[in-house]
Amino acid sequence: MTQPRQRLPEWLRRPIQTDADYSEVQRLLKKLNLHTVCESAHCPNRHECWNRGTATIMILGDICTRNCGFCAVATGCPGAPDPDEPQRVAAAVAELKLRHVVITSVTRDDLPDGGASVFAATIRAIKEKMPQATVEVLTPDFQGSIADLHTVLQAEPDVFNHNLETVERLQPEIRPQASYRVSLDVLGNAAAWDGNVLVKSGIMLGLGETDEEVFQTLEDLYNAGCRLLTIGQYLAPSREHLHTKRFVPPAEFQTLEKRALEMGFSEVAAGPLVRSSYRADRLIGSVDD
């Protein structure tokens, strides 16, 4: 059922401004026929990131084989992967002179390897063209396939990110085709692969979770080997998507960030407008410093 439009609290409102960098990113992505999660998922930080000359590039098309209740990415039957896409992504990274690159994708359960080989090819193409750049991948769960996960990790990304999204109780409603335990296994297997790869995940608040459930989720992520963490506010991308149950005040995000750091997470970004790839360059940079 369509939900009534909600009025955003003051801390979630921001002016929309564009500058030359925004236009340049937009032009380049269109020229190279590349998709971004910024546009496809209606990210509230798109203008800020594009104004900084950064974007999270989404490979494997813009049609997802899953239908998560929180996500604005279109669902359907996607076409075959474009074999030239990894090189186009690398060209965009070089032209934008990025120091840190985030590569994500739609979920491709229709492909034998879930698109893992395309992730690997994209990582290698970027590192060949821009060896000084660090590469972060934000992947689907590959239906729990360790072999597909290893395909990605063998390409040596600097950060491996897979979002848990929400607490265990809400998973069937939020991610009906995914699994809380499978996602934790993906993160755990990534953490066990090689000590040089940083493992990252993210969750959303405002979907009906309790404080105790959030604390348990943080413990589960830490125990799985996750050391980089993002915590943000869920904002329904349309009235047809899952309803936002609560707008979490900034002070609560600060409390959660402090608690996560005390638990042992290396770096945490928590705030109403934080998303999994928001200012990702600064999060990894803090670890390197």
Residue pairs with C-beta under 8 A, 6 or more apart in sequence:
2 239
2 240
3 236
3 239
3 240
3 243
4 239
5 239
6 236
6 244
8 235
8 247
9 247
9 249
11 249
11 250
11 272
12 44
12 233
12 235
12 247
12 272
12 273
14 44
14 48
14 273
16 47
17 47
17 51
18 47
18 50
18 51
19 51
21 50
21 51
21 52
21 53
22 47
22 50
22 51
24 53
24 96
25 50
25 53
25 54
25 55
25 96
26 50
28 92
28 95
28 96
29 35
29 36
29 55
29 57
29 92
32 88
32 89
32 91
32 92
33 88
34 57
34 58
34 85
34 88
34 89
34 92
35 57
35 58
35 59
35 61
35 62
36 46
36 55
36 56
36 57
36 58
37 43
37 56
37 57
37 58
37 73
37 104
37 277
38 45
38 46
38 49
38 50
38 55
38 56
39 46
40 58
40 62
40 72
40 73
40 74
40 106
41 71
41 72
41 73
41 237
42 72
42 237
42 238
43 49
43 56
43 275
44 235
44 273
44 275
45 273
45 275
45 278
49 55
49 56
49 278
53 96
53 97
53 98
54 96
54 98
54 100
54 281
55 96
56 102
56 103
56 104
56 138
56 277
56 280
57 89
57 92
57 101
57 102
57 103
57 104
58 104
58 105
58 106
59 85
59 86
59 89
59 103
59 104
59 105
59 115
59 118
59 119
59 122
60 78
60 81
60 85
60 105
60 106
60 108
60 111
60 115
60 118
61 78
61 79
61 81
61 82
61 106
61 108
62 73
62 74
62 106
63 73
63 74
63 75
63 76
63 77
63 78
63 79
63 106
64 71
64 73
64 74
64 75
64 76
64 78
64 106
64 107
64 108
65 75
65 76
65 77
65 78
65 106
65 107
65 108
65 109
65 110
66 75
66 107
66 109
66 175
66 177
66 178
67 75
67 176
67 177
68 165
68 174
68 175
68 176
68 177
68 178
69 173
69 174
69 175
69 176
69 241
69 242
70 165
70 174
70 204
70 207
70 234
70 236
70 237
70 241
70 242
71 237
71 241
72 237
72 238
72 241
73 106
77 110
78 106
78 108
78 110
81 108
81 111
81 115
81 118
85 118
85 122
86 118
86 121
86 122
86 124
86 125
87 125
89 103
89 122
89 125
89 126
90 122
90 125
90 126
90 128
90 129
90 130
91 129
93 101
93 126
93 129
93 130
93 133
94 129
94 130
98 130
98 133
99 132
99 133
99 134
99 281
100 133
100 134
100 135
100 136
100 280
100 281
100 284
100 285
101 126
101 130
101 133
101 134
101 135
101 136
102 136
102 137
102 138
102 161
102 277
102 280
103 119
103 122
103 123
103 126
103 135
103 136
103 137
103 138
104 137
104 138
104 139
104 277
105 115
105 118
105 119
105 138
105 139
105 140
106 140
107 114
107 140
107 141
108 114
108 115
108 140
109 143
109 177
113 142
113 145
113 147
113 148
113 151
114 140
114 142
114 143
114 145
114 148
115 140
116 139
116 142
116 145
116 148
116 149
116 151
116 152
117 151
119 137
119 139
119 151
119 152
119 155
120 151
120 152
120 154
120 155
121 155
123 135
123 137
123 152
123 155
123 156
123 157
124 155
126 133
126 135
127 133
127 135
127 155
127 156
134 158
134 159
134 281
134 284
135 157
135 158
135 159
136 157
136 158
136 159
136 160
136 161
136 200
136 277
136 280
136 284
137 152
137 157
137 159
137 160
137 161
138 161
138 162
138 163
138 276
138 277
139 149
139 152
139 160
139 161
139 162
139 186
140 162
141 162
141 178
141 179
141 182
141 183
141 186
142 148
142 149
142 186
143 182
144 179
144 182
144 185
144 186
146 189
149 186
149 189
149 190
149 193
150 193
152 160
153 160
153 190
153 193
153 194
153 197
156 196
156 197
157 197
158 197
158 198
158 284
159 197
159 198
159 199
159 200
159 228
159 280
159 284
160 190
160 197
160 198
160 199
160 200
161 199
161 200
161 201
161 202
161 228
161 276
161 277
162 183
162 186
162 187
162 190
162 200
162 201
163 183
163 201
163 202
163 203
163 276
164 180
164 183
164 184
164 187
164 201
164 202
164 203
164 217
164 220
164 221
165 171
165 174
165 175
165 178
165 183
165 202
165 203
165 204
166 174
166 175
166 203
166 204
166 207
166 209
166 217
167 203
167 209
167 210
167 213
167 214
167 216
167 217
168 180
168 213
168 216
168 217
168 220
169 209
169 213
170 207
170 208
170 209
171 178
171 179
171 180
173 242
174 207
174 242
183 201
184 220
184 221
184 224
185 224
187 199
187 201
187 221
187 224
187 225
187 226
188 224
188 225
190 197
190 199
190 225
191 199
191 224
191 225
191 226
191 227
192 225
198 227
198 228
198 266
198 284
198 287
199 224
199 225
199 226
199 227
199 228
200 226
200 227
200 228
200 229
200 230
200 276
200 283
201 221
201 226
201 228
201 229
201 230
202 229
202 230
202 231
202 232
202 275
202 276
203 214
203 217
203 230
203 231
203 232
204 231
204 232
204 233
204 234
205 214
205 231
205 232
205 233
205 234
205 246
205 248
205 252
205 253
206 233
206 234
206 235
206 244
206 245
206 246
206 247
206 248
207 234
207 242
207 244
207 245
208 245
208 246
209 217
214 256
215 259
218 229
218 256
218 259
218 260
218 263
218 265
219 263
221 229
222 260
222 263
222 264
222 265
226 265
227 264
227 265
227 266
227 267
227 287
228 265
228 266
228 267
228 268
228 283
228 284
228 287
229 260
229 265
229 267
229 268
229 269
229 270
230 268
230 269
230 270
230 274
230 275
230 276
230 278
230 283
231 253
231 256
231 257
231 260
231 268
231 269
231 270
231 271
231 274
232 270
232 271
232 272
232 273
232 274
232 275
232 276
232 278
233 244
233 247
233 248
233 253
233 271
233 272
233 273
233 274
234 242
234 244
235 244
236 242
236 243
236 244
247 272
248 272
250 271
250 272
253 270
253 271
253 272
253 274
254 270
256 270
257 268
257 269
257 270
260 268
260 270
261 268
266 286
266 287
267 283
267 284
267 286
267 287
269 278
269 279
269 283
